[in-house]
Amino acid sequence: MSYDAREWLEADGLGGFASGTVSGIRTRRYHAILLAATAPPSGRMVLVNGFEAWLETGGPSVALTSQRYAPDFVCQDGAEHIREFSIDPWPRWIYALPDGREIEHCILVQPGHSATILYWRLLKGSGCTLAMGPLMSGRDYHSMHHENPAFNFTPEVSAGRLVFRPYRGVPGVAFHSHAEYEHRPDWYRNFMYTEEQARGLDCVEDLAAPGVFRWDLGAGEATMVIAPESEAIGDVATIRKEETARRAKFPSRLARAADSYIVKRHAGKTIIAGYPWFTDWGRDTFISMRGLCIANGRLDDARAILLEWAGAVSEGMLPNRFPDRGEAPEYNAVDASLWYVIAVYEFLRAMPKLADAERRQLLAAVTAILEGYSKGTRYRIHRDDDGLIAAGEPGVQLTWMDAKVGDWVVTPRIGKPVEIQALWLNALRLAGETDARWKPFYERGKAAFLARFWDESRGCLYDVVDADHVAGNVDRAFRPNQIFAVGGLPFAIIEGERARRIVDAVAAHLVTPIGLRSLAPGEPGYKPHYGGDGRERDSAYHQGTVWPWLMGPFIEAWVRVRGGSAAAKTEARRRFLAPMLEHLDIAGLGHLPEIADAESPHTPRGCPFQAWSVAEAQRLERALG
């Protein structure tokens, strides 16, 4: 893929980050040098979008950066001078210039601090002056910025620090450096963001350019730290040394990627669902923590996350999203609470010596969830007479297949969705290990599941039974949700020959090199590609679009039906996991994407850095040995 399509991420552990393309050309409104979470992990604001950099050598200046302007014009040839790029231990560029000079440039964010470190070094050639002009906004990270008379260009100057306060109510931005500064305020207009254009969104932005910093590269390294003015800044050399050592300790690329998603929330922790636009979603958090935390041995993080969410149970439900800017949590998912139960028990197995008070707190949350679902809660979520969970009302989407366009719910799945039953039955069986009253409900529900979901004609499971709450009505769409009855959860609901037939059918119709299709080709509504404006994208989101995270339950099921042998694990790694891990070098570098096109070449789409995609790959790496 081109340099514009390959993206890097430096997350700060607070919900903020720095991110961009290898070319340095911003293609998203979210690409920024300093994007800070003002109320971690939310309240995100873009403070410094990017910069212009060039060398002054006594003759014509030599660009180190490029910018794209509307309608589609790239100015300066800095990207053409990139000879080498790597993300280890952090994003690092080598520029080979026409006059023989070589320049190294690096960008580093230290987790736990809302600050971005930039540095440049002359690797080859004679001395010269490096000039850098920041490009600023001070906007909500979902918004766009345009020229206006209110922007405050005037800095507060002190030794080694300039502070800009662009707007009232926006954090001041401090530039820590011993560079010379020339104040020359101006506006750079009509930056063009091609990824926003492709998504049918506003894609043109104006940025404020307050002035230029200059360093003599012949005298040594040029270093700058950019941070909100309230952020304490440490010694850069020490930070680089400590971060080099810390990052070297991660046992794999996936383990290092996992570190980006675990962030602070209040006194605890949570998981960012994906960068650059998601915050912490309940469903994504509890699915992801099994791979990001438990499989990685980060049990203290898992503990902090589970305890942080334990107090949010309401009528048996956990919120699916903690919105930005302090709005009320949204209780609109049938599966998020059940995934929480699974995560709790997997955590307790991994950490048997948990303090009694904390164990009781987690088990109390589990009990509240199971009792809430048994009695009945929001959106007609309730345990039906057959022991299975029914859920859903017109106009809402409660499962992970949650696309909605206006009043149109693309995949409503009202009734008894197959993966909800697999989650419910696993939750009951796990809870039955500590509270015997749940065992009869498990047995009744499992018997109903085995009797009601099997589609003998196709050798697979129905996607929904009692669809639209009509007894006996079934949704026969061939989707990946059925795989959870065999893999992806602690206990298989279907075993033996039927399990093997399900896995074989899923392998034949849904498996791709990067994940599972959300709908089989040939099914009504199947979409081979994901793209266009919001309506087009949402109409394809679960109608064929590939989801990498589903490879986790599929591979686990594939190995289970082969007896879990070492040979089966080795073959699964070769056939399924290895091709998926090749995508660590394709879009979001070192990470896996949210989704991909249903048809070859399965171009990555959506968020380039997705928690549950990384998490399930990490869980598989550990499980397959």
N, C-alpha and C positions, 0 to 999 in steps of 0.2 A: 504494500500500500504506500501511497505517497506520504511525504513528510507532513502534509496538511491533515491527513487522516489518522496519523499516529499521535496519541496524546499521552502526556505525563501528568502525574499527580503527586503533590507533596501535601499531606494532610496534617493538621496541627493538633489533633486529638481533642479539639474543642468544638468541632463542627465546621471550622473554617479551613481554608486551603489555598494553595497556589496551584495553578494548572494552566496548561497551554498545549500547543502542538510542537512537534519537533522542529518544524520550520520557523517557529516563533510567530507565525501569523495567526492572530486570533480568529477562530471560526465560530465561536459561541459567545453569547452574552456573559457566560459564566467563566470564561477564561480570564484569569487575573493573576497579578503578582501578589496582591494582598486582598483576600476575601475573608473577612472576619465575622465570627459569630458573636454578636454583641450580647446575647443571652444564651450561652452555650447549652445545647448545640444549635439553637435557632437564632432568629434575629440577624440573619446573614446580610452583610453589606459588602459591596465591591468598593474598595477604597482606592486602590491603585490598579488600573486595568492592564497597563503594560508600559513600555518605554521605547524610545528611539535610542540607538547607540551607534557611534561611529568613531573612527580614528582620525585624528588630525596629525598629519605627518609633514606639514610644510608645503605640500602640494594639494591636489584635490583630496577631499575627505573620502574615506573608505567606509562604506556602510557595514554594520554587523547585524542589522535587523531589517526586516521587510514588513510592510503594512499593506493590507488590501482595502481599497476604497471602492465605493459604488461608482458605476454599476458592476464592474469587475476588473479593477485595474490594480496591479501590484506595483508599489512604489519602492525604490531602492532594491539593491540586489544582494542584501546581506544573507538571505537564505541560500543563495547559490554558492556561498563561500563555506558552507558547512561541509567539512571533510569527514567528521566522525561525531556520533552521538551515542551516549549510553545513559542508563538510569541507575547505575551502580557506582558508588553507594547512594548517589542522588543525581538529578539531571545534570549532564555534563556535555558541553559542546566544544569541539575543536574547529576553529575557523582557519582555513588556509587561504591567505590573501594573495592577490596578484603580485605584490612586491616581495613575496617570500616570507613575510611575517606569519607567525602562527599564534593565535590567541586562544586561550582556554577560558570558558565562561561556565559558571556553575550556579545553581539555585538550590537552596536548602531551607527546609522548615523543621524546627525542632519540636516534636510533639510536647504538648503542654504549654506552648507559648504561641501567642498570636503575633508572629514576627517572621519575616522572610529575609534570609541572608542571600545576597548576591555578591559574587566576586569574579574578577577577571585577572588573568595573568598573561604576561608576554612569554611565550614558550620559545620563540625563535625570531631573530631579527633585531634591529636596532630600536632604541627607545622612541616612544611616540606618546601622544596625549589621547586618553580615552575620554569621550564625551557621552553623557547619558542624560536624556531628558524624559522624566516620568510623564505618563499620560493618566489623568485622574478623573474620577467622577464623584463618588460618594453617594451611591444609590442602592436601593434594594436589589438583591442579586437576581430577581426575576424581571426587573424593569430595564429600561433603556434611558440613556442620558442625552440631552440635547443642549446646544449652546443657549445660555441665558445670562442675564446681567447680575444674577444673585451670587454666582460663584465667587468666593473670596480667594484671590490669588496671593494675597500678601502673607508671607511667612513670618513666624516668630523665630528669630535667629539667636542661637547661643552657641557656645564652643562645641563643635562636633555634632550639632543637631539643628535641624530646621523643622518646624512644625507648621503644617498647613491645616486650617480649619475651614473646609470648603463651604459648609452650610450649617445653619443652626440645627441642633439635634443630631448631627452626624459626628462620629468620633474624629477628633483631630488625628492627623497622620504625621508621624515623626520619621524623618530621614536622618539616620545616624551615620555620619561619615566625616572624614577629614578632607574631603574634596573641596576644591574651590567651587563656589556657586555663583552663577550669573543669572540674575532675575530678568526674564523676558517673557512675560505672560502672553499667551496666545491660545487660540482654539484650533484643534485639528478636527476637521469636519468629515462626515460621511464615511466612517469606517464601515466596512461591509463584512457581515458575519454569515458565511455561506451555509453553515449548519442550521441557523435560524431561518434562513431563506428556504432551505429544503423542507423545513417543518411548517412552512406557511405562516411564519410569525414575523413581527417587526424585526428587521435585520440591519438597520443603519443607525449609527450612533456617532455623536460628537463627544470629544474628550478635551479636558482642559490641560494645557501644557504650561506650567508655571515658570519653568526655567531650565538651566542646564548645569549639571555637575561635571567637573573635570578632574582627572587624575593624571599624573605623569607615570606611565607604565614602566618607563626606564628606571624609575626610582623604587619600584616594587609593586606589589599587588594592590589592585583597586578593590575596596570592600565597602559594601553598604548594607545596613540593616534597616528595613522598612517595617514599621509597626504602629498600631494605635498609640497615641501619645502616653496613655496610662500604663503601657506594658513596660516592665523592667527588662533591660537588655543586658545579657551576659557577655563575657569575653568571647569573641568570635572564634579565636584559635582553640579555646577550650571546648566550645560547643562542637566544632568540627571533629576534634579528636574523640570526644565522647560519643558523638553520633556514628562515627566510623566504627568504633568498637561495638556499640549497641546493635547496629544493623548487621554487623558481621556474625552476630550470635544466632540470627534466625536460621533454622535448619534447612529452609527451602524458600523458593520465590513465593510460593503461596502463603507460607507462614509470615513472610514479611508483608505481603499484600494485606493479609488479615489485620495487621496492626493499624491500618488506615481507617478501619470502620468502627473501632471501639473507641468511644468518646465519652467525655464527661457530661453528665446531666445532674444538676444540683450536687448533692454530696455523693451520688452514686455514678453508675455508668449506664450507657445505652449503646445501641448500634445504629450507625447511619446506614440506611437501606442502599444508597447508591450515590455516587458523585457524577455530575455536579449538582443535580437539583433536588434529590430526595433528602428528607430528614429522617427521623426515627419512626418507623412504622412497627406496630405490634407484631403483625404476622411475620414480617421480614426479620425482626429482631430474634424471635424465638426459633425460627427455622435456621437462621444464620449462626446463632450462638453455639449450636452443636458442633459446627466445623471450626468457626473462628476461635472459640474459647475452649470448649471441652476437649475436642480432638487435639488442640494445640497445647493442652495442659495449662491454659490460662484460667484456672479455677477461681482465683480471686476475682477476676473480671466477671466470670459467669455468676458468681455469688452476688457481686454488687448489682449486676443487671437484674437478676431475678428478684432480689430484695427491693430494688427501686420500683419495679413494676407491681410487686405483690400488693401494695396498698392501693392500687388503682382498680381493683375488682369492683364492679358495680352490677348488681342483678345477675351475677354469674359471668359477666363479660369483662374483658379487658379492652381498652381502646385500641383501635387499629392505627391511630395516628395521634401524636402530640403535635398540633399545628404550631406554626411560627406565631410569634407576637402574642402569646398568652391566651389564645382563644380556648374555649372549653374542649377537652378531648372528645374525639369522635368514636362512639361505640357502634360500629357498623360492619363488624366482621363476625361470621360464625366460626371461623377456624382459628383466629388468633389465640383465643383462650385455650383451645385444645392443644395447640402447639406449645403453649406455655406449660401445660401439664406434662407433655412429653419431655420438654427441656428440664423441668424440675427433677423428674425421676432419673434422667440420664446424668444430671449433675450430682444428685444424691448418691448414685452408684459410684461416681468418680471421686466423690469427697465424703466418705462415710463418717469422718470425724468432725463434721460440722457441729457448731455449738447448738445445744438443745433448743435455745430460744429461737434461733434462726431457722432450724429445721421445723419447729412448730409453726413459725410464720409462713413458711413456704407451703407446708401441708394444709394450713388453714385456707390459703388462697386456692389450692387445688380443690378442697372440699367445697368452698364457696362457688367455684366454677361448676362442679358436677351437680351440686344441689340446684344452682340457678338454671342449668340446662334441663334438669329433671322436672322442675316445677314449671318452667316456661319463662321466657324473658322477651326482650325486644324482638320485633320483626318476626313474630310467630316461631321463634326458635324454641323447640320443646322436644322432650322425649315422647315419642308416640307409643301407642299400645303395643306395637311389635318390638319395642325396645330400641328402635333406631331414632336418629335425630332428624326431625323435619324443620325446615327453615325457609323464610323468604316471603316477601310481599312485593307486589308490582311496584316498579320504580326504584328499587334498591338492588344492589349487587353485594352479596355477603361473602362469596367465596373468593379465592385468589384470582379467579377469572373475572375481574372486576371492571372491565371497560364500560364506560357510559358516555353517550353523546347527547347532551341536553336531557330530554326525557326518555331517550332510547337506551335501554339496557341491552347491550349487544349479546351478552351471554347470561341471562337472568338465573338459570339453573335453580328455579324454585322447586321445592319438594325435598327429596332426600339424595343429595349429591354423593357420589360414591366415595370420594376421599374424605368427606366429613364423617362418614360411617367408619372408615378405617381409623381415623383419628379418635373418634368417640370410643370405639371398642378397645383401642390401645390404651386410652386414658382410663377406662374402667378396669381393664386387666391390671394395669400398673397400680391404680389406687387400691385395688383389691388386695394387694400385697401388704398394705398397711391398715386397711379398713375392710373387713370381710363383708360388710353390707353391700359392696358394689359387685361382688362376684355373681350373684344371680342375674343382675342386670346385664352383665357381660355375656353370660351364657344365652340369655334370651335374645339379645341383640345379634350375637353371632349366628345363631340358628336362623334368624330372619334374614340376615345378610346372605347366607349361603343359599337360602331358598329363593330369594327374590332378585338378586342381581345378575345371576348367570344367564348369558345369551348363548344358548347351545348352537344356534344356527351360524354364529360367527366365531365361536370359541373365545369369547371375551366377556367383559362386564358392561352392563348398561351404565351410562354416565349419570343418569338420575332416575330414580323410581318414584312413583307417586308424584310425577311431574306436575307442577302447578297445583299441588295438593289434591290431585284427583287420584283416587285409589286405583291402582293397576295401570295408570298411565306411565309410559316410560320414554325417556330420551335415549335413542340408540346412537347418538353421535359418537364417532370413534375418536376419543380424546385420551390424553395421557393420564388423567386422574385415576384411572383404574389401577395403575401400577402401584399405588400406595397400599393396595390390598395384598401385595406380595413383597414389596421392598420399600425402603425409606423410613420405616418405623420399627420400633423394637420387636414387634410380633407380626408375623404374616397372618392374615385372615383367611386367605386361600392358600392351600398347599396341594402337593401331588400333581396329577396330570392336568387339572384345570389351571393351576399356577403356571405350569410350563407352557400351556397353550396361550395364556394371556401374554407372557413374556415374549413368546415367538411372534405373536400378532403385533405387539408394540414395536418389536425390532423390525418387522417387515414394513410397517406403515409410518412410523413416527421418528425413528432414530436417524439423526444426521451426525456429521463429524463434530458438531459443536453443542448438540443438545437434542431435545425432543420437540417435535412439532406439537402445537397445541390443538391441531385438528388434522385428520388424515386427508391427503389428497383425494379428490373425488367426492368428498362429503359436501353437502350443500353449504354454501357460504365460504368455502375454502379460499384463502388469499395467499398467493405465492410470494408476494413481496409486501414489505412494510414501508410506507412512506407517504408523502403528501401532507396536506394540512391536518389539523387536529381530528376532523371527522374521518378522513381516510385512514389515518394511523390507528385510531381507536377501533375502527371497524375491522382492522386486520390483527389487532393486538393478541387476540386469543382464537383467531380463525385460521391457524396454520403457522403463524410466527413461531420461531424456534426459541425455546427457553433453556439455557445451559444448566440452570439449577436442577432441572428434572433428570439430568443424567445421573445424579446421585442415587435417587430411588430406583432408577432403571438398572444401573449396574449392580446395585445391591440385590435386586430381584433376580437378575440374570445369574449371579453367583449362587444365590440361595437355591434356585431350582436345579442347580448342578451339584448340590450337596455341600457347597461352601469349601470345596477342595482347594489346595494350593495351586493346582493346575488351572482350575477355573478362574482363580484370582489373577494369575499371571496372564491368562488369555484375555480377561476383561480389561486389564491394564493396557495390553497391546492393542486390542481392537477398538476400545471405546475411550479410555481415559487419555492415552497418549495423543490421539488426534485433537482432542479438546484442548489439551495443554499447549498445543502449537499456537493457539490464539493468544497466549500470553505476550506474543511479540507482534500482534497484528493491529489492534485498535487502542485500547487502554493498556499501555505498556506495563507488563508485570501483573496485570489483572485480567478478569474475564468480563465480557459485556452483559448487559441485562437481557438482550434478545438478539435475534438474527433473522435474516430472511428465510422463508421456508424452503426456497429452492436454491440450488447451486448458483453462485459460489458461497451462499449463506453469509452475505455481507453483514457484519455486526451493526446493530441499530440500538436505539434507546441510550440509556446511560452506558458510557464506556467502562465505568468502574462500578460493579454491582456486588453487594455483600453476599447474597445467597449463592450467586454463581461461584465466587471464590470459596465460600464456606463449604459447599457440597463437594467441590473438587478437593479441598483440603481434607474433608472427612473421608473421601474415597482413597486419597493417598495413604492415609493411616490404615484404613480398613483392608486395603489390598496388599499391604506390606511392601 
